[in-house]
């Protein structure tokens, strides 16, 4: 996914997940914004500048949904009740699209679907901006 053209990736992770990000940054290009997130208002300001947020079920996903930003949320095969069981949308956040695991613990299919959708989105964006 990270090799897609016309996409820039930003991490909003703080704490231990941010440390994990540092381990892979030599392999993929992700801008780490976690160090700039002191208050939730900082997170709001950054999300407001993004075209799309891709997240798992975290406060960032809920915040982006509450802000009306386009958000793709990756959910496990046995999700929390709020994600229900078979929906690809969220009754709570109209701008949220859910990408569900098919088999518990296996994220590769989910990542493949997200990458595919992101490629389509960037192609559409390129076409629309060149017209």
N, CA, C and O atoms as CSV, one atom per row, in Angstrom:
chain,resi,resn,atom,element,x,y,z
A,1,UNK,N,N,0.818,-1.182,0.000
A,1,UNK,CA,C,0.000,0.000,0.000
A,1,UNK,C,C,0.869,1.256,0.000
A,1,UNK,O,O,0.512,2.257,-0.621
A,2,UNK,N,N,1.974,1.209,0.673
A,2,UNK,CA,C,2.802,2.399,0.846
A,2,UNK,C,C,3.544,2.807,-0.418
A,2,UNK,O,O,4.122,3.891,-0.481
A,3,UNK,N,N,3.528,1.943,-1.418
A,3,UNK,CA,C,4.205,2.271,-2.672
A,3,UNK,C,C,3.270,2.933,-3.681
A,3,UNK,O,O,3.703,3.276,-4.782
A,4,UNK,N,N,2.017,3.116,-3.336
A,4,UNK,CA,C,1.066,3.739,-4.253
A,4,UNK,C,C,1.484,5.173,-4.572
A,4,UNK,O,O,1.871,5.925,-3.677
A,5,UNK,N,N,1.406,5.552,-5.858
A,5,UNK,CA,C,1.773,6.924,-6.216
A,5,UNK,C,C,0.720,7.915,-5.714
A,5,UNK,O,O,-0.440,7.560,-5.510
A,6,UNK,N,N,1.140,9.132,-5.527
A,6,UNK,CA,C,0.239,10.225,-5.130
A,6,UNK,C,C,-0.373,10.047,-3.748
A,6,UNK,O,O,-1.402,10.652,-3.444
A,7,UNK,N,N,0.243,9.233,-2.918
A,7,UNK,CA,C,-0.239,9.046,-1.550
A,7,UNK,C,C,0.883,9.384,-0.575
A,7,UNK,O,O,2.021,8.941,-0.731
A,8,UNK,N,N,0.543,10.159,0.407
A,8,UNK,CA,C,1.456,10.421,1.512
A,8,UNK,C,C,0.817,9.827,2.753
A,8,UNK,O,O,-0.397,9.917,2.941
A,9,UNK,N,N,1.632,9.222,3.597
A,9,UNK,CA,C,1.119,8.549,4.780
A,9,UNK,C,C,1.646,9.229,6.037
A,9,UNK,O,O,2.826,9.568,6.134
A,10,UNK,N,N,0.749,9.418,6.991
A,10,UNK,CA,C,1.072,10.084,8.250
A,10,UNK,C,C,0.602,9.202,9.396
A,10,UNK,O,O,-0.494,8.643,9.354
A,11,UNK,N,N,1.426,9.085,10.402
A,11,UNK,CA,C,1.060,8.311,11.580
A,11,UNK,C,C,0.644,9.259,12.701
A,11,UNK,O,O,1.327,10.242,12.986
A,12,UNK,N,N,-0.482,8.947,13.327
A,12,UNK,CA,C,-0.973,9.717,14.465
A,12,UNK,C,C,-0.831,8.917,15.757
A,12,UNK,O,O,-1.485,9.219,16.755
A,13,UNK,N,N,0.017,7.907,15.733
A,13,UNK,CA,C,0.184,7.039,16.893
A,13,UNK,C,C,1.085,7.703,17.924
A,13,UNK,O,O,2.043,8.399,17.591
A,14,UNK,N,N,0.749,7.466,19.174
A,14,UNK,CA,C,1.565,7.942,20.286
A,14,UNK,C,C,1.884,6.757,21.191
A,14,UNK,O,O,1.226,5.719,21.124
A,15,UNK,N,N,2.885,6.919,22.026
A,15,UNK,CA,C,3.239,5.858,22.966
A,15,UNK,C,C,3.949,4.700,22.299
A,15,UNK,O,O,4.702,4.892,21.344
A,16,UNK,N,N,3.713,3.500,22.797
A,16,UNK,CA,C,4.401,2.309,22.304
A,16,UNK,C,C,4.196,2.059,20.813
A,16,UNK,O,O,5.161,1.707,20.135
A,17,UNK,N,N,2.978,2.224,20.262
A,17,UNK,CA,C,2.840,2.024,18.808
A,17,UNK,C,C,3.754,2.946,18.001
A,17,UNK,O,O,4.227,2.567,16.929
A,18,UNK,N,N,4.004,4.147,18.507
A,18,UNK,CA,C,4.908,5.067,17.807
A,18,UNK,C,C,6.324,4.503,17.788
A,18,UNK,O,O,7.052,4.689,16.813
A,19,UNK,N,N,6.718,3.819,18.854
A,19,UNK,CA,C,8.038,3.184,18.896
A,19,UNK,C,C,8.121,2.069,17.855
A,19,UNK,O,O,9.160,1.886,17.222
A,20,UNK,N,N,7.038,1.333,17.680
A,20,UNK,CA,C,7.000,0.278,16.667
A,20,UNK,C,C,7.132,0.873,15.271
A,20,UNK,O,O,7.761,0.276,14.396
A,21,UNK,N,N,6.548,2.035,15.060
A,21,UNK,CA,C,6.644,2.718,13.773
A,21,UNK,C,C,8.099,3.037,13.440
A,21,UNK,O,O,8.519,2.893,12.292
A,22,UNK,N,N,8.854,3.461,14.421
A,22,UNK,CA,C,10.262,3.804,14.199
A,22,UNK,C,C,11.044,2.614,13.645
A,22,UNK,O,O,12.004,2.797,12.897
A,23,UNK,N,N,10.641,1.410,14.004
A,23,UNK,CA,C,11.338,0.212,13.538
A,23,UNK,C,C,11.121,-0.059,12.054
A,23,UNK,O,O,11.958,-0.703,11.423
A,24,UNK,N,N,10.020,0.416,11.486
A,24,UNK,CA,C,9.746,0.127,10.071
A,24,UNK,C,C,9.941,1.332,9.158
A,24,UNK,O,O,9.835,1.204,7.938
A,25,UNK,N,N,10.224,2.496,9.730
A,25,UNK,CA,C,10.348,3.697,8.910
A,25,UNK,C,C,11.495,3.638,7.916
A,25,UNK,O,O,11.490,4.377,6.932
A,26,UNK,N,N,12.466,2.788,8.146
A,26,UNK,CA,C,13.555,2.661,7.178
A,26,UNK,C,C,13.087,1.918,5.920
A,26,UNK,O,O,13.716,2.019,4.867
A,27,UNK,N,N,11.985,1.174,6.033
A,27,UNK,CA,C,11.476,0.389,4.904
A,27,UNK,C,C,10.350,1.094,4.150
A,27,UNK,O,O,10.209,0.917,2.940
A,28,UNK,N,N,9.564,1.875,4.845
A,28,UNK,CA,C,8.439,2.568,4.218
A,28,UNK,C,C,8.430,4.027,4.662
A,28,UNK,O,O,8.901,4.370,5.747
A,29,UNK,N,N,7.888,4.864,3.804
A,29,UNK,CA,C,7.881,6.292,4.101
A,29,UNK,C,C,6.569,6.691,4.775
A,29,UNK,O,O,5.517,6.758,4.139
A,30,UNK,N,N,6.661,6.951,6.067
A,30,UNK,CA,C,5.523,7.415,6.858
A,30,UNK,C,C,6.016,8.586,7.700
A,30,UNK,O,O,7.039,8.484,8.377
A,31,UNK,N,N,5.295,9.680,7.655
A,31,UNK,CA,C,5.641,10.839,8.477
A,31,UNK,C,C,5.029,10.631,9.857
A,31,UNK,O,O,3.815,10.475,9.990
A,32,UNK,N,N,5.869,10.630,10.874
A,32,UNK,CA,C,5.424,10.409,12.245
A,32,UNK,C,C,5.002,11.742,12.866
A,32,UNK,O,O,5.843,12.592,13.158
A,33,UNK,N,N,3.707,11.916,13.062
A,33,UNK,CA,C,3.191,13.142,13.670
A,33,UNK,C,C,2.874,12.965,15.154
A,33,UNK,O,O,2.445,13.910,15.816
A,34,UNK,N,N,3.083,11.768,15.670
A,34,UNK,CA,C,2.770,11.481,17.062
A,34,UNK,C,C,3.440,12.413,18.045
A,34,UNK,O,O,2.863,12.750,19.079
A,35,UNK,N,N,4.654,12.831,17.732
A,35,UNK,CA,C,5.392,13.720,18.635
A,35,UNK,C,C,4.754,15.108,18.742
A,35,UNK,O,O,5.056,15.856,19.672
A,36,UNK,N,N,3.879,15.454,17.804
A,36,UNK,CA,C,3.217,16.758,17.805
A,36,UNK,C,C,1.845,16.720,18.475
A,36,UNK,O,O,1.167,17.744,18.563
A,37,UNK,N,N,1.446,15.564,18.938
A,37,UNK,CA,C,0.108,15.398,19.508
A,37,UNK,C,C,0.167,15.470,21.028
A,37,UNK,O,O,0.352,14.458,21.704
A,38,UNK,N,N,0.010,16.663,21.549
A,38,UNK,CA,C,0.029,16.864,23.003
A,38,UNK,C,C,-1.388,16.858,23.581
A,38,UNK,O,O,-1.614,16.409,24.704
A,39,UNK,N,N,-2.331,17.362,22.792
A,39,UNK,CA,C,-3.726,17.467,23.219
A,39,UNK,C,C,-4.610,16.912,22.110
A,39,UNK,O,O,-4.194,16.829,20.954
A,40,UNK,N,N,-5.830,16.534,22.472
A,40,UNK,CA,C,-6.750,16.004,21.471
A,40,UNK,C,C,-7.030,17.042,20.385
A,40,UNK,O,O,-7.295,16.685,19.237
A,41,UNK,N,N,-6.971,18.316,20.741
A,41,UNK,CA,C,-7.176,19.385,19.753
A,41,UNK,C,C,-6.098,19.333,18.672
A,41,UNK,O,O,-6.355,19.693,17.523
A,42,UNK,N,N,-4.893,18.889,19.033
A,42,UNK,CA,C,-3.826,18.733,18.037
A,42,UNK,C,C,-4.212,17.653,17.024
A,42,UNK,O,O,-3.996,17.807,15.821
A,43,UNK,N,N,-4.780,16.572,17.525
A,43,UNK,CA,C,-5.216,15.482,16.648
A,43,UNK,C,C,-6.329,15.962,15.720
A,43,UNK,O,O,-6.336,15.633,14.534
A,44,UNK,N,N,-7.258,16.730,16.253
A,44,UNK,CA,C,-8.344,17.295,15.441
A,44,UNK,C,C,-7.768,18.146,14.314
A,44,UNK,O,O,-8.193,18.030,13.164
A,45,UNK,N,N,-6.801,19.001,14.645
A,45,UNK,CA,C,-6.209,19.900,13.649
A,45,UNK,C,C,-5.529,19.122,12.528
A,45,UNK,O,O,-5.620,19.505,11.361
A,46,UNK,N,N,-4.853,18.038,12.875
A,46,UNK,CA,C,-4.173,17.237,11.853
A,46,UNK,C,C,-5.190,16.480,11.002
A,46,UNK,O,O,-5.104,16.499,9.774
A,47,UNK,N,N,-6.146,15.817,11.639
A,47,UNK,CA,C,-7.166,15.075,10.889
A,47,UNK,C,C,-7.886,15.996,9.913
A,47,UNK,O,O,-8.209,15.594,8.795
A,48,UNK,N,N,-8.133,17.216,10.331
A,48,UNK,CA,C,-8.841,18.173,9.481
A,48,UNK,C,C,-8.098,18.453,8.177
A,48,UNK,O,O,-8.716,18.847,7.188
A,49,UNK,N,N,-6.786,18.256,8.164
A,49,UNK,CA,C,-5.970,18.522,6.980
A,49,UNK,C,C,-5.815,17.305,6.069
A,49,UNK,O,O,-5.262,17.423,4.975
A,50,UNK,N,N,-6.290,16.146,6.500
A,50,UNK,CA,C,-6.116,14.913,5.736
A,50,UNK,C,C,-7.291,14.673,4.792
A,50,UNK,O,O,-8.426,15.043,5.093
A,51,UNK,N,N,-7.010,14.051,3.649
A,51,UNK,CA,C,-8.065,13.683,2.702
A,51,UNK,C,C,-8.800,12.426,3.150
A,51,UNK,O,O,-9.994,12.269,2.894
A,52,UNK,N,N,-8.081,11.540,3.815
A,52,UNK,CA,C,-8.617,10.241,4.214
A,52,UNK,C,C,-7.864,9.775,5.445
A,52,UNK,O,O,-6.654,9.969,5.554
A,53,UNK,N,N,-8.584,9.160,6.372
A,53,UNK,CA,C,-7.965,8.543,7.544
A,53,UNK,C,C,-8.198,7.044,7.436
A,53,UNK,O,O,-9.322,6.600,7.200
A,54,UNK,N,N,-7.137,6.266,7.607
A,54,UNK,CA,C,-7.230,4.805,7.644
A,54,UNK,C,C,-6.768,4.395,9.031
A,54,UNK,O,O,-5.671,4.757,9.456
A,55,UNK,N,N,-7.603,3.638,9.740
A,55,UNK,CA,C,-7.304,3.333,11.135
A,55,UNK,C,C,-7.954,2.017,11.545
A,55,UNK,O,O,-8.849,1.509,10.868
A,56,UNK,N,N,-7.493,1.486,12.649
A,56,UNK,CA,C,-8.219,0.417,13.324
A,56,UNK,C,C,-9.151,1.108,14.324
A,56,UNK,O,O,-9.221,2.337,14.354
A,57,UNK,N,N,-9.856,0.339,15.132
A,57,UNK,CA,C,-10.817,0.894,16.088
A,57,UNK,C,C,-10.074,1.602,17.219
A,57,UNK,O,O,-9.767,1.005,18.251
A,58,UNK,N,N,-9.796,2.877,17.003
A,58,UNK,CA,C,-9.106,3.701,17.997
A,58,UNK,C,C,-9.858,5.015,18.147
A,58,UNK,O,O,-10.832,5.273,17.441
A,59,UNK,N,N,-9.396,5.834,19.069
A,59,UNK,CA,C,-10.009,7.153,19.236
A,59,UNK,C,C,-9.872,7.982,17.969
A,59,UNK,O,O,-10.742,8.802,17.676
A,60,UNK,N,N,-8.802,7.786,17.213
A,60,UNK,CA,C,-8.614,8.527,15.959
A,60,UNK,C,C,-9.737,8.192,14.975
A,60,UNK,O,O,-10.261,9.088,14.313
A,61,UNK,N,N,-10.107,6.928,14.873
A,61,UNK,CA,C,-11.195,6.530,13.973
A,61,UNK,C,C,-12.506,7.190,14.390
A,61,UNK,O,O,-13.240,7.709,13.549
A,62,UNK,N,N,-12.796,7.169,15.679
A,62,UNK,CA,C,-14.036,7.770,16.170
A,62,UNK,C,C,-14.020,9.290,15.993
A,62,UNK,O,O,-15.036,9.891,15.644
A,63,UNK,N,N,-12.882,9.894,16.231
A,63,UNK,CA,C,-12.755,11.340,16.072
A,63,UNK,C,C,-12.959,11.745,14.614
A,63,UNK,O,O,-13.698,12.687,14.325
A,64,UNK,N,N,-12.305,11.034,13.700
A,64,UNK,CA,C,-12.460,11.333,12.271
A,64,UNK,C,C,-13.918,11.166,11.849
A,64,UNK,O,O,-14.449,11.992,11.107
A,65,UNK,N,N,-14.563,10.105,12.318
A,65,UNK,CA,C,-15.974,9.893,12.004
A,65,UNK,C,C,-16.851,11.004,12.557
A,65,UNK,O,O,-17.753,11.485,11.871
A,66,UNK,N,N,-16.592,11.412,13.790
A,66,UNK,CA,C,-17.371,12.489,14.405
A,66,UNK,C,C,-17.154,13.821,13.694
A,66,UNK,O,O,-18.037,14.679,13.685
A,67,UNK,N,N,-15.974,13.988,13.099
A,67,UNK,CA,C,-15.664,15.217,12.360
A,67,UNK,C,C,-16.248,15.201,10.949
A,67,UNK,O,O,-16.240,16.221,10.260
A,68,UNK,N,N,-16.750,14.053,10.523
A,68,UNK,CA,C,-17.281,13.941,9.170
A,68,UNK,C,C,-16.209,13.760,8.110
A,68,UNK,O,O,-16.461,13.976,6.925
A,69,UNK,N,N,-15.010,13.364,8.532
A,69,UNK,CA,C,-13.924,13.106,7.587
A,69,UNK,C,C,-14.091,11.705,7.006
A,69,UNK,O,O,-14.656,10.817,7.646
A,70,UNK,N,N,-13.595,11.521,5.795
A,70,UNK,CA,C,-13.632,10.189,5.196
A,70,UNK,C,C,-12.701,9.291,6.005
A,70,UNK,O,O,-11.517,9.589,6.159
A,71,UNK,N,N,-13.245,8.193,6.519
A,71,UNK,CA,C,-12.487,7.298,7.392
A,71,UNK,C,C,-12.747,5.856,6.992
A,71,UNK,O,O,-13.894,5.434,6.841
A,72,UNK,N,N,-11.656,5.101,6.821
A,72,UNK,CA,C,-11.733,3.666,6.571
A,72,UNK,C,C,-11.233,2.978,7.831
A,72,UNK,O,O,-10.090,3.169,8.245
A,73,UNK,N,N,-12.100,2.177,8.433
A,73,UNK,CA,C,-11.763,1.528,9.691
A,73,UNK,C,C,-11.642,0.025,9.485
A,73,UNK,O,O,-12.550,-0.619,8.959
A,74,UNK,N,N,-10.512,-0.521,9.906
A,74,UNK,CA,C,-10.252,-1.952,9.805
A,74,UNK,C,C,-10.738,-2.601,11.092
A,74,UNK,O,O,-10.300,-2.238,12.184
A,75,UNK,N,N,-11.649,-3.565,10.957
A,75,UNK,CA,C,-12.217,-4.204,12.142
A,75,UNK,C,C,-11.979,-5.713,12.093
A,75,UNK,O,O,-11.940,-6.308,11.016
A,76,UNK,N,N,-11.822,-6.326,13.266
A,76,UNK,CA,C,-11.563,-7.767,13.312
A,76,UNK,C,C,-12.796,-8.589,12.957
A,76,UNK,O,O,-13.909,-8.067,12.891
A,77,UNK,N,N,-12.581,-9.871,12.731
A,77,UNK,CA,C,-13.667,-10.790,12.383
A,77,UNK,C,C,-14.720,-10.859,13.492
A,77,UNK,O,O,-15.907,-11.030,13.215
A,78,UNK,N,N,-14.292,-10.728,14.720
A,78,UNK,CA,C,-15.225,-10.678,15.855
A,78,UNK,C,C,-15.130,-9.274,16.453
A,78,UNK,O,O,-14.393,-9.047,17.413
A,79,UNK,N,N,-15.882,-8.340,15.876
A,79,UNK,CA,C,-15.730,-6.943,16.274
A,79,UNK,C,C,-16.485,-6.598,17.552
A,79,UNK,O,O,-17.315,-7.365,18.041
A,80,UNK,N,N,-16.172,-5.437,18.063
A,80,UNK,CA,C,-16.923,-4.841,19.144
A,80,UNK,C,C,-18.364,-4.644,18.662
A,80,UNK,O,O,-18.593,-4.502,17.461
A,81,UNK,N,N,-19.314,-4.634,19.560
A,81,UNK,CA,C,-20.736,-4.567,19.207
A,81,UNK,C,C,-21.066,-3.390,18.295
A,81,UNK,O,O,-21.942,-3.501,17.437
A,82,UNK,N,N,-20.382,-2.278,18.469
A,82,UNK,CA,C,-20.751,-1.066,17.713
A,82,UNK,C,C,-20.554,-1.214,16.212
A,82,UNK,O,O,-21.144,-0.469,15.430
A,83,UNK,N,N,-19.716,-2.185,15.804
A,83,UNK,CA,C,-19.475,-2.370,14.363
A,83,UNK,C,C,-20.436,-3.379,13.760
A,83,UNK,O,O,-20.407,-3.631,12.555
A,84,UNK,N,N,-21.285,-3.954,14.597
A,84,UNK,CA,C,-22.265,-4.933,14.166
A,84,UNK,C,C,-21.564,-6.073,13.429
A,84,UNK,O,O,-20.355,-6.244,13.581
A,85,UNK,N,N,-22.293,-6.852,12.639
A,85,UNK,CA,C,-21.651,-8.047,12.093
A,85,UNK,C,C,-21.400,-8.041,10.593
A,85,UNK,O,O,-20.400,-8.607,10.151
A,86,UNK,N,N,-22.247,-7.436,9.806
A,86,UNK,CA,C,-22.073,-7.592,8.360
A,86,UNK,C,C,-22.051,-6.281,7.588
A,86,UNK,O,O,-21.959,-6.290,6.361
A,87,UNK,N,N,-22.132,-5.186,8.266
A,87,UNK,CA,C,-22.188,-3.895,7.573
A,87,UNK,C,C,-20.811,-3.478,7.072
A,87,UNK,O,O,-19.786,-3.825,7.659
A,88,UNK,N,N,-20.810,-2.733,5.987
A,88,UNK,CA,C,-19.569,-2.121,5.495
A,88,UNK,C,C,-19.578,-0.623,5.777
A,88,UNK,O,O,-18.612,0.088,5.498
A,89,UNK,N,N,-20.700,-0.161,6.340
A,89,UNK,CA,C,-20.790,1.235,6.749
A,89,UNK,C,C,-21.055,1.273,8.251
A,89,UNK,O,O,-21.224,0.233,8.887
A,90,UNK,N,N,-21.089,2.459,8.799
A,90,UNK,CA,C,-21.330,2.609,10.227
A,90,UNK,C,C,-22.612,3.400,10.460
A,90,UNK,O,O,-22.803,4.458,9.860
A,91,UNK,N,N,-23.491,2.898,11.326
A,91,UNK,CA,C,-24.690,3.678,11.634
A,91,UNK,C,C,-24.364,4.931,12.447
A,91,UNK,O,O,-25.189,5.839,12.548
A,92,UNK,N,N,-23.174,4.980,13.021
A,92,UNK,CA,C,-22.785,6.101,13.878
A,92,UNK,C,C,-22.086,7.212,13.095
A,92,UNK,O,O,-22.215,8.391,13.422
A,93,UNK,N,N,-21.350,6.824,12.067
A,93,UNK,CA,C,-20.543,7.783,11.317
A,93,UNK,C,C,-20.801,7.603,9.814
A,93,UNK,O,O,-20.309,6.640,9.227
A,94,UNK,N,N,-21.554,8.499,9.183
A,94,UNK,CA,C,-21.899,8.342,7.767
A,94,UNK,C,C,-20.700,8.336,6.816
A,94,UNK,O,O,-20.803,7.815,5.706
A,95,UNK,N,N,-19.578,8.899,7.228
A,95,UNK,CA,C,-18.405,8.967,6.343
A,95,UNK,C,C,-17.443,7.804,6.551
A,95,UNK,O,O,-16.352,7.791,5.981
A,96,UNK,N,N,-17.840,6.834,7.359
A,96,UNK,CA,C,-16.953,5.709,7.677
A,96,UNK,C,C,-17.281,4.494,6.817
A,96,UNK,O,O,-18.444,4.136,6.630
A,97,UNK,N,N,-16.224,3.869,6.300
A,97,UNK,CA,C,-16.349,2.595,5.593
A,97,UNK,C,C,-15.589,1.556,6.409
A,97,UNK,O,O,-14.453,1.790,6.822
A,98,UNK,N,N,-16.220,0.410,6.636
A,98,UNK,CA,C,-15.602,-0.656,7.422
A,98,UNK,C,C,-14.976,-1.700,6.508
A,98,UNK,O,O,-15.580,-2.127,5.524
A,99,UNK,N,N,-13.766,-2.099,6.847
A,99,UNK,CA,C,-13.064,-3.181,6.162
A,99,UNK,C,C,-12.901,-4.296,7.188
A,99,UNK,O,O,-12.144,-4.163,8.149
A,100,UNK,N,N,-13.616,-5.392,6.977
A,100,UNK,CA,C,-13.673,-6.464,7.972
A,100,UNK,C,C,-12.718,-7.612,7.664
A,100,UNK,O,O,-12.523,-8.005,6.514
A,101,UNK,N,N,-12.142,-8.125,8.725
A,101,UNK,CA,C,-11.377,-9.364,8.614
A,101,UNK,C,C,-12.338,-10.481,8.231
A,101,UNK,O,O,-13.487,-10.498,8.671
A,102,UNK,N,N,-11.868,-11.402,7.418
A,102,UNK,CA,C,-12.675,-12.574,7.088
A,102,UNK,C,C,-12.399,-13.673,8.106
A,102,UNK,O,O,-13.315,-14.342,8.585
A,103,UNK,N,N,-11.134,-13.843,8.425
A,103,UNK,CA,C,-10.728,-14.864,9.388
A,103,UNK,C,C,-9.965,-14.184,10.518
A,103,UNK,O,O,-9.061,-13.383,10.280
A,104,UNK,N,N,-10.337,-14.511,11.738
A,104,UNK,CA,C,-9.741,-13.898,12.915
A,104,UNK,C,C,-8.218,-13.997,12.888
A,104,UNK,O,O,-7.661,-15.078,12.693
A,105,UNK,N,N,-7.561,-12.879,13.083
A,105,UNK,CA,C,-6.104,-12.846,13.145
A,105,UNK,C,C,-5.412,-12.651,11.815
A,105,UNK,O,O,-4.202,-12.427,11.781
A,106,UNK,N,N,-6.143,-12.729,10.721
A,106,UNK,CA,C,-5.527,-12.576,9.396
A,106,UNK,C,C,-5.923,-11.230,8.791
A,106,UNK,O,O,-7.074,-11.008,8.415
A,107,UNK,N,N,-4.944,-10.350,8.712
A,107,UNK,CA,C,-5.191,-9.002,8.204
A,107,UNK,C,C,-4.796,-8.832,6.742
A,107,UNK,O,O,-5.106,-7.802,6.144
A,108,UNK,N,N,-4.123,-9.809,6.153
A,108,UNK,CA,C,-3.605,-9.623,4.792
A,108,UNK,C,C,-4.718,-9.350,3.778
A,108,UNK,O,O,-4.546,-8.506,2.898
A,109,UNK,N,N,-5.853,-10.044,3.884
A,109,UNK,CA,C,-6.973,-9.795,2.969
A,109,UNK,C,C,-7.526,-8.383,3.152
A,109,UNK,O,O,-7.883,-7.715,2.181
A,110,UNK,N,N,-7.590,-7.941,4.392
A,110,UNK,CA,C,-8.093,-6.598,4.684
A,110,UNK,C,C,-7.169,-5.550,4.061
A,110,UNK,O,O,-7.634,-4.608,3.418
A,111,UNK,N,N,-5.873,-5.716,4.254
A,111,UNK,CA,C,-4.896,-4.768,3.706
A,111,UNK,C,C,-4.959,-4.766,2.180
A,111,UNK,O,O,-4.852,-3.708,1.559
A,112,UNK,N,N,-5.130,-5.927,1.578
A,112,UNK,CA,C,-5.248,-6.011,0.116
A,112,UNK,C,C,-6.468,-5.232,-0.371
A,112,UNK,O,O,-6.386,-4.515,-1.368
A,113,UNK,N,N,-7.597,-5.367,0.323
A,113,UNK,CA,C,-8.807,-4.628,-0.064
A,113,UNK,C,C,-8.632,-3.123,0.124
A,113,UNK,O,O,-9.067,-2.336,-0.716
A,114,UNK,N,N,-8.006,-2.730,1.210
A,114,UNK,CA,C,-7.754,-1.303,1.449
A,114,UNK,C,C,-6.841,-0.745,0.365
A,114,UNK,O,O,-7.090,0.335,-0.171
A,115,UNK,N,N,-5.786,-1.483,0.046
A,115,UNK,CA,C,-4.851,-1.039,-0.998
A,115,UNK,C,C,-5.571,-0.875,-2.333
A,115,UNK,O,O,-5.341,0.097,-3.053
A,116,UNK,N,N,-6.428,-1.812,-2.655
A,116,UNK,CA,C,-7.191,-1.764,-3.901
A,116,UNK,C,C,-8.102,-0.541,-3.948
A,116,UNK,O,O,-8.141,0.175,-4.949
A,117,UNK,N,N,-8.823,-0.309,-2.879
A,117,UNK,CA,C,-9.724,0.851,-2.797
A,117,UNK,C,C,-8.940,2.165,-2.843
A,117,UNK,O,O,-9.377,3.137,-3.460
A,118,UNK,N,N,-7.788,2.182,-2.188
A,118,UNK,CA,C,-6.957,3.386,-2.186
A,118,UNK,C,C,-6.410,3.666,-3.580
A,118,UNK,O,O,-6.336,4.822,-3.996
A,119,UNK,N,N,-6.030,2.626,-4.298
A,119,UNK,CA,C,-5.552,2.797,-5.673
A,119,UNK,C,C,-6.659,3.382,-6.549
A,119,UNK,O,O,-6.404,4.275,-7.357
A,120,UNK,N,N,-7.879,2.887,-6.393
A,120,UNK,CA,C,-9.017,3.429,-7.150
A,120,UNK,C,C,-9.280,4.889,-6.787
A,120,UNK,O,O,-9.545,5.717,-7.659
A,121,UNK,N,N,-9.205,5.189,-5.518
A,121,UNK,CA,C,-9.438,6.555,-5.061
A,121,UNK,C,C,-8.402,7.521,-5.630
A,121,UNK,O,O,-8.745,8.624,-6.056
A,122,UNK,N,N,-7.139,7.107,-5.636
A,122,UNK,CA,C,-6.095,7.995,-6.165
A,122,UNK,C,C,-6.217,8.149,-7.676
A,122,UNK,O,O,-5.944,9.224,-8.210
A,123,UNK,N,N,-6.623,7.089,-8.372
A,123,UNK,CA,C,-6.846,7.199,-9.823
A,123,UNK,C,C,-7.968,8.186,-10.118
A,123,UNK,O,O,-7.855,9.010,-11.026
A,124,UNK,N,N,-9.041,8.102,-9.356
A,124,UNK,CA,C,-10.167,9.022,-9.532
A,124,UNK,C,C,-9.730,10.455,-9.253
A,124,UNK,O,O,-10.086,11.376,-9.989
A,125,UNK,N,N,-8.962,10.635,-8.195
A,125,UNK,CA,C,-8.474,11.974,-7.841
A,125,UNK,C,C,-7.599,12.545,-8.956
A,125,UNK,O,O,-7.746,13.706,-9.338
A,126,UNK,N,N,-6.691,11.720,-9.473
A,126,UNK,CA,C,-5.812,12.175,-10.570
A,126,UNK,C,C,-6.635,12.567,-11.790
A,126,UNK,O,O,-6.401,13.608,-12.403
A,127,UNK,N,N,-7.598,11.724,-12.133
A,127,UNK,CA,C,-8.437,11.996,-13.302
A,127,UNK,C,C,-9.221,13.295,-13.111
A,127,UNK,O,O,-9.300,14.117,-14.025
A,128,UNK,N,N,-9.797,13.476,-11.927
A,128,UNK,CA,C,-10.612,14.663,-11.662
A,128,UNK,C,C,-9.788,15.943,-11.630
A,128,UNK,O,O,-10.267,16.999,-12.042
A,129,UNK,N,N,-8.556,15.859,-11.144
A,129,UNK,CA,C,-7.724,17.068,-11.066
A,129,UNK,C,C,-7.072,17.406,-12.397
A,129,UNK,O,O,-6.634,18.538,-12.600
A,130,UNK,N,N,-7.002,16.444,-13.301
A,130,UNK,CA,C,-6.411,16.704,-14.616
A,130,UNK,C,C,-7.447,17.182,-15.623
A,130,UNK,O,O,-7.090,17.646,-16.706
A,131,UNK,N,N,-8.711,17.076,-15.283
A,131,UNK,CA,C,-9.785,17.489,-16.212
A,131,UNK,C,C,-9.929,18.992,-16.255
A,131,UNK,O,O,-10.779,19.510,-16.979
